[in-house]
């Protein structure tokens, strides 16, 4: 699966109000996890290293940027939500509301966890 499938998803399935956010997330992941491969998992955009690093899903009110091993991450920024044994997520409502420093930190942690 390739980035072109993500392009198709963005054009055909993503609510247009989230396109700018997804573009920004794609850029952040490309910069912080250059070895990660864009793919679709369960019909949603994702990034894979050895395993899935992160997944985007949309709702009516926000995008969820979920980290597969988020429960193992430190959360100095206090943005990670979730209570399960594995994943944690950040809710993003607007492009301006994105905390890029926190997201870069979380992506970096996901890459580190995936490498071990």
C-alpha positions in Angstrom: 0.0 0.0 0.0 1.3 3.4 -0.9 0.9 7.1 -0.3 -1.3 7.2 -3.5 -3.9 5.2 -1.6 -3.8 7.8 1.1 -4.2 10.5 -1.6 -7.3 8.6 -2.9 -8.7 8.3 0.7 -8.2 12.1 1.2 -9.9 12.9 -2.1 -12.9 10.5 -1.7 -13.5 9.6 1.9 -12.1 12.4 4.1 -14.3 15.2 5.1 -12.8 18.3 3.3 -12.6 20.2 6.5 -9.9 17.8 7.7 -7.7 17.9 4.6 -5.4 20.5 5.9 -4.9 18.6 9.2 -4.1 15.4 7.4 -1.7 17.1 5.1 0.1 18.6 8.1 0.2 15.2 9.9 1.6 13.5 6.7 4.4 16.1 6.7 5.1 15.7 10.4 5.3 11.9 10.1 7.5 12.2 7.0 9.9 14.4 8.9 9.9 12.5 12.2 9.6 8.9 10.8 11.1 9.0 7.3 11.4 5.2 7.2 7.7 4.8 7.9 5.5 3.7 5.0 2.1 5.3 4.5 -0.7 2.6 4.2 -4.4 2.0 4.8 -5.3 -0.1 7.8 -8.9 -1.0 8.5 -9.8 1.6 5.8 -7.9 4.5 7.6 -4.7 6.2 6.8 -1.8 4.8 8.8 2.0 4.6 9.0 3.9 1.4 9.3 7.4 0.7 10.5 7.9 -2.9 11.7 4.3 -2.6 12.9 1.7 0.1 12.7 3.0 3.3 14.3 0.0 5.6 14.0 -3.5 5.7 12.5 -5.8 8.6 11.6 -9.6 8.3 12.0 -12.3 10.9 11.5 -15.4 11.7 13.4 -18.0 14.4 12.9 -16.2 16.7 15.4 -12.5 15.9 15.2 -9.7 13.7 13.8 -8.1 11.1 16.0 -4.4 10.6 15.6 -3.8 7.3 17.4 -0.5 5.6 18.4 -0.6 1.8 18.5 1.8 1.6 21.4 0.7 4.9 23.0 0.2 3.3 26.5 4.0 2.8 26.6 4.7 6.4 25.8 5.5 9.2 28.2 3.1 12.1 28.0 4.9 15.3 29.1 2.4 17.3 27.0 -0.7 15.8 28.6 -2.5 15.3 25.3 -2.7 11.5 25.0 -6.2 10.1 25.7 -7.4 6.6 26.1 -7.5 3.9 28.8 -6.9 0.6 26.9 -3.8 -1.6 27.3 -2.2 -0.4 24.0 -3.3 2.6 22.1 -3.5 6.3 23.0 -4.7 9.1 20.8 -4.8 12.9 20.3 -7.9 14.6 19.2 -7.4 17.3 16.6 -10.2 19.7 15.8 -8.4 22.4 13.7 -5.1 22.8 12.0 -4.3 25.8 14.3 -5.1 23.6 17.3 -2.4 21.2 16.5 0.5 21.1 19.0 3.3 20.2 16.5 6.0 20.0 19.2 3.9 17.4 21.1 3.0 15.5 18.0 6.7 15.4 16.9 7.6 14.0 20.4 4.9 11.3 20.2 5.9 10.3 16.6 9.5 10.0 17.8 8.5 7.9 20.7 6.4 5.6 18.4 9.4 5.2 16.1 11.7 4.4 19.1 9.2 1.8 20.4 8.8 0.2 17.0 12.6 -0.2 16.7 12.8 -2.1 19.9 
